[in-house]
């Protein structure tokens, strides 16, 4: 089996492992778990490849991770895909669809996910951003 074929086949393991590691959480709030799965799988592959091939496999692996991350993140955050998912059971009017969407993906669900990710906490004065959340906001602001 060639090195590239081995690396290509091995990409399935962290992709599946990442889905298991997420355990229903959003990708952005469980990124550390996902990275552990990808790094561990890369370490296993790196131990099996011939040394001169390692840089090529590392570049391939980074590209595979970025592709997986981009697709997974887009699918997860796509409002249109969520609405299609809600419409799979029955036709709905605009108002019904918006009400259903808000009940399933509403503000309380989004705030709960931010809390699970350690990005916000609730105190007597309301919600506040944690130091971890401030770091994420700093990086996000640099992307604009």
C-alpha positions in Angstrom: 0.0 0.0 0.0 1.5 3.4 -0.9 1.9 6.1 1.6 -0.7 8.3 0.0 -3.2 5.5 -0.1 -2.5 4.7 3.6 -3.0 8.4 4.6 -6.2 8.7 2.5 -7.7 5.6 4.1 -6.6 6.7 7.6 -8.4 10.0 7.2 -11.7 8.2 7.8 -10.7 7.3 11.3 -10.3 10.9 12.7 -13.4 12.0 10.7 -15.5 9.4 12.4 -13.7 9.9 15.7 -14.5 13.6 15.5 -18.2 12.9 15.1 -18.0 10.6 18.2 -16.0 13.2 20.1 -18.5 16.0 19.4 -21.2 14.1 21.3 -23.9 16.4 19.9 -22.0 19.6 20.7 -21.2 22.3 18.2 -17.9 22.0 16.4 -16.7 25.4 17.6 -17.2 24.6 21.3 -15.7 21.2 21.1 -12.8 21.9 18.8 -10.1 20.7 21.3 -11.7 17.2 21.3 -11.7 17.1 17.5 -8.1 18.2 17.3 -7.1 15.4 19.7 -8.8 12.9 17.3 -7.0 14.3 14.3 -3.6 14.6 16.0 -3.7 11.1 17.4 -4.6 9.6 14.0 -1.8 11.6 12.4 0.6 10.3 14.9 -0.4 6.7 14.1 0.0 7.4 10.4 3.3 9.2 10.8 4.7 6.2 12.6 3.8 4.0 9.6 5.2 6.1 6.8 8.7 6.3 5.4 10.6 9.4 6.7 11.0 11.2 3.4 7.2 11.0 2.8 6.4 12.6 6.2 6.2 16.3 5.0 3.9 15.3 2.1 1.7 13.3 4.5 1.6 16.2 7.0 0.5 18.7 4.3 -2.1 16.2 3.0 -3.3 15.6 6.6 -3.7 19.4 7.3 -5.6 19.8 4.0 -7.9 16.8 4.9 -8.6 18.3 8.3 -9.4 21.8 6.9 -11.7 20.2 4.3 -13.5 18.2 6.9 -13.7 21.2 9.2 -15.0 23.5 6.5 -17.7 21.1 5.3 -18.7 20.1 8.9 -18.8 23.7 10.1 -20.9 24.8 7.0 -23.4 22.0 7.4 -23.7 22.6 11.1 -24.3 26.4 10.7 -26.5 26.4 7.6 -29.9 27.9 8.4 -31.2 26.6 5.1 -30.2 23.0 5.8 -31.9 23.2 9.2 -35.1 24.5 7.6 -35.0 21.7 5.0 -34.5 19.3 7.9 -37.6 20.7 9.7 -39.7 20.5 6.5 -38.9 16.8 5.9 -41.8 15.8 8.1 -44.6 18.0 6.6 -45.2 21.2 4.7 -45.4 24.3 6.8 -46.3 27.9 6.3 -43.7 30.6 6.8 -44.9 31.4 10.3 -45.0 27.7 11.3 -41.5 27.1 9.9 -40.1 30.1 11.8 -41.9 29.1 15.0 -40.5 25.5 14.7 -37.0 26.8 13.9 -37.1 29.1 16.9 -38.2 26.3 19.2 -35.5 23.9 18.0 -32.6 26.3 17.3 -33.7 29.3 19.3 -31.8 31.7 21.6 -31.9 29.5 24.6 -30.3 26.6 22.7 -27.6 28.9 21.4 -26.9 30.3 24.8 -26.8 26.8 26.3 -24.2 25.8 23.7 -22.1 28.8 24.5 -22.2 27.9 28.2 -21.2 24.3 27.5 -18.3 25.6 25.5 -17.2 27.7 28.4 -17.6 30.9 26.3 -20.2 32.5 28.6 -21.4 32.1 32.1 -24.6 33.3 33.8 -24.3 35.4 37.0 -26.9 37.5 38.9 -26.4 40.3 36.4 -27.1 38.1 33.3 -24.8 36.5 30.8 -21.1 37.5 30.6 -18.3 36.5 28.4 -15.6 34.3 30.0 -11.9 34.8 29.4 -12.0 31.9 27.0 -14.9 33.7 25.1 -12.8 36.9 25.0 -10.0 35.0 23.3 -12.4 33.6 20.7 -13.8 37.1 20.1 -10.3 38.5 19.7 -9.4 35.9 17.1 -12.8 36.3 15.3 -12.4 40.0 15.1 -9.0 39.5 13.4 -10.8 37.5 10.7 -12.8 40.4 9.4 
